[in-house]
C-alpha cells in the first residue's frame, strides 16, 4: 500500500467510526515511540516478587508460580475464544487445541524447576512461612475447568453418591472434587486454606458456571455435526495432558519435597495431598464421552 492509499484508509477508518481523522493525526504527532519495557511492563513485572523469608530459593518459588499463572491465563484466553464462538471451523479448534497442549506441556516440564532447581533443605524450611497459602488457591485453575467442561464432570464418584436426584448449582459446588482437599465430609470441619478460597472466589465461580452453561468446550463439541476423528483425538490428548499427566508430575514433585525421606510432611494448605493430587481420586475429565468405559475405569493408572 502506497502512502496516499494508507492515508486514505486511515481517514476512512475514523470517518466510519464517526470521528474526525484530523484529531487523531494531531494526536499521533504527540505520541512517544513505544518501547519494549513499556509495552511488556517489564519494570512492573519484575517488581512483583515479594518473599516472606531471606532464603534465596523462595524468590524462585514465587516466580515459578507467577509463570504458571501466566500460562494458565494464556490457556483461558484460548478456551474463551472457543467457548464464545459458535460454529467455528474445525481448523480453528485444532489450532487452539495444539496451543493448549503446548501450554500444558510447559506446565508439565516446568516442574523440573521446582523438583531439581530448588534446595530441598531450604524449601522445607521456608515453606512453613507460607502457611496457609497453597497452590490449591489458584482461581484460574477453577476458571479453566468451568469454561472447559460441565459441572457434573467435576464431581468424583464419592461426590456423585452425595448428589440429590436433580442437583442444582449449589449441590454441584457443595460436592465439587476440589473441596475434598480441605473439607472433612464427616465432621464438616474446613481448613483455613479452603475457607479463605471460598470466601474470595466461590461466588464468582458460580456466576461463571451460569454464564458458560451450554457454552463449555465439552458442549460446543457436542453441538458439532460429525466432528472428525482428528479433532476428537486432539481433545483427548489435551484432556489427558491436563488431567492426568500434569497432576502426576505435580504429585511426583510433592513427593520429592514432602515424602522423599519418609517424613510424610503436610502440605502448606493442610490437604491429604497424596490422595487429593492423584488423578484417580480427582477423576476430572473434560470430555468423558470421548473415552471408553475401560479408559475411564483406568483413569490415571
N, C-alpha and C positions, 0 to 999 in steps of 0.2 A: 504494500500500500504506500503510495507516494504521499508527500507532505500535505498537498491540497486535499486529497481524499481522507487523510487522517483527521485534519481539522474539520472537514465537513461531517465526518462520522461523529466526532466529539460534540459538535454543535447539535446534531440530530439527537444524540443520546440525551442531552439535558433538555432540549425542547420537548422531547417525548415525555419527560418527567414533569413538564410544566415549569421548568426552571429557566433562568436567564444564563446562557452559556458564558457571557462576559464576566459574570460574577465568579464563576469557577475558574476561568482563565486568570483573573486577577488574583484569586487565592493561590493559584499554582505558583505565581511569581514569588509569593512569600513563604512557600513551603520549604523546609530544610530537607536536604538529602537524607534518605533513610540509611541507617547503619545496621550492621548485623547485631550489635549489642542492644540497640533499642528495639529492633524487630523481635528478637528472641527473648528480650527482657533478661539478659544474662546476669546483670548485677542483682536483680531481684531474686532470680532463681538460685544463685549461688549464696544468697544470704539466708536461705530457709532451713539450714541445717543446725538446729538447736539441740544440744545434747544435755543430758541430766548429770553426767559424770565426767571425770577427766580421762577416762580410758580412750585411747586414740581410735580403737576399732568401733566405738559407738557411733562415730560420725559415718563410718562405712555402713553400719547397720541402718542409720537414718536415710542415707542417700539410696541405699538399695531399695528400701520400701517406697521412697518417693519415685524411683524409676518404675517400680511395679505399679504404682497408682497411675502414672502417666501412660503406661502400657495398657492398663485397663480402660483408661479414658479413650485411647485410640480404638480399642475394641468396641466400646459402647458407641463411639462415633460411626463405625461401620454398621453395627447392628441396627442403630436407629434408622439409617437410610433404607435398610431392607424392611424394617417394620413399618415405616411410614409410606413406603412406595407400593402402590397397587399395580399388579400385573407387570412387574418388572421382568425383562427378558432374562433367560437363564444365564446368558454370558455375564450379566451384572452380578447375579448371585454367585457364580463360580469365581469371579474376580474377588468379590468380597470375602468369600469363604477361604480362598487362598491367603488373603491378607490375615484373616482371623487365625488361621493355622500358623502363619508366620509369627504373629504376635504371641500366640500361645507357646510356640517353640522357644521364643525369647524368655518367657516366664519359666519354662522348664529348665533350660540351660543356665539361666541366671542364678539358680540356687547354688551353683558352684561358688559364687561369690560369698554366700553365707557358709557353706559347708567347708570349703577349702581356703577361703580368703579371709577368715577372721580367727583370732586367737581363741581357742577353746577355753582356756583359763580365764581370759579377760571377759569373754561373753558371759560366762557362768557367774561372774561377779556383778557386772554392770546391769544384767538383765533384772536383778532384784529391784533396781531403782525404777524400773518401767512398770511395775505392777500398779494398777490392774489393767494397763493398756495392753492390747493384743491385736495382732493382725486380723483376728476374728472380726474386729470392729471396722473393717473396710466396707464402707457403704457401697462402693462401686461394684464389689463382688456381687452383692444382692441385687443391685440395679441391673447388672448384666443378665442375671438369671431371670428376672422378671420380664425383660424385653425378649428373652430367647424362648421361654417355654411356659406352658400353663402351670398355674399354682399346684395343681394336683400332682405334677411331676416333681415337686419339691417336698413331697411328703414320703418318708420312708415307710417300710412295711409296718413298723410299730405304730407310726403315726396314723396310718390308714385304719388300723384297728380301733383307734380312738375317735375317728371322724363320725359324725352323725350321718344318717342316711342321705340327707340332702344338704351337704355342707355349704356354708356361706363364706364370705371373705374372712370374717373373724375366726371361723373354725379352722380355715386353712392356715392362717397365721399363728393360731394357738398351737398348731401341730407341725409347723414347718420344721424341716430337718435340722436347721442350724440352731434352733433353740435348745436342742438336746446337749449342746456344748456347755450350757450354763444353767440349766434348769433341772432340778431333781423332780421328776414327774410324780414320785411317791409322796414327797414331803411338801412340794411346791416351793421349796427354797431356791432362790435365784441368785446367781453370782453378781457381784457388783459390776463386773465387765459387761454382762448381758443386760443388766438393768439400765445402765447408762446408755448403752447402744440403743435399746428400745425407746428410751425417753427421747433421744435425739432424732432417731430416724424412722421408727415404725409407722408413724402417721404418713410420712412421705412415701414410704414403700407401699402402703395401702392405696394411696391416691394414684400412684403409678400403676399398680395392678389393675385398677379400674380403668385407667386411661388406655392401657395396652390390650385390654381384653378383646380378643378377636384379631389382634394385630401382632401377636408374638411370632417369632420366626417359625415356630412349630406350626402355628395356624396358617401363616402365609403359605407354607409349603403345601398344607392340606387343601388350600384354595386353588392350587395349580391344577391344570389339566395335564395328566400324564407327565409328571416330572421325569427327566431322563435318569438312567442308571448312573451316569457320571455325576449328576447333581446329588443324588441320594448318597453316593459314595463319599462325596466331599462333605456332606452334612454329618455322616457317620464319623469321618476322620476328625472333624472339629469336635464332635461330641466326645469322642474317646480321648483326644488330646487334652481337652479342658477338664473333663470329669473323671478321668482315670489316670492318665499319665502325669498330669501336673500334681494332683493330690498325693500320688505315690511318691514323687520326688520330694514333696513337702514333708511327707511322713518320714522319709529316709533322713532328711536334714534335721528334723526334730529329734529323731532317734540318735543322731550323731551327737547333738549337744545335750540332750536330756537323759539319754539312756545308754550311751555307748560304754560307760564304765559300770553299768549295772546299778546306777544310783536312782533311777526312776524318778527324776525331778518333776515337779509340777510345772505346767505351762504358766506364763505370767497371768493369763486370764483365768486360770484355775480349772480349765476343762480337762476331761479324761481324753487327752489328746491321742493316745494310741488307738482308741476306739473311734473317736469323732472324726479324725482326719482320713480314715480309710474309706475309699470309695464303696467298699462292700457295706459299710454302715450308712454312709450318706445316701447312697443309692440314687444320686442325682443323674438323670438322663434328660437331655434336651429334646430328643426325637425318638421316644420309646417305640413308636410304631414302625421304625425302620430296622429294629433289632429283632432277632428271633427269640423265642422263649428261652432257648438254651443259652444264648448270649446274655440275656438279662439275668438268668439264674447264676451265671458265672461272672457277673459284672465285677471288675476289679481283681479277678483272680490272677 
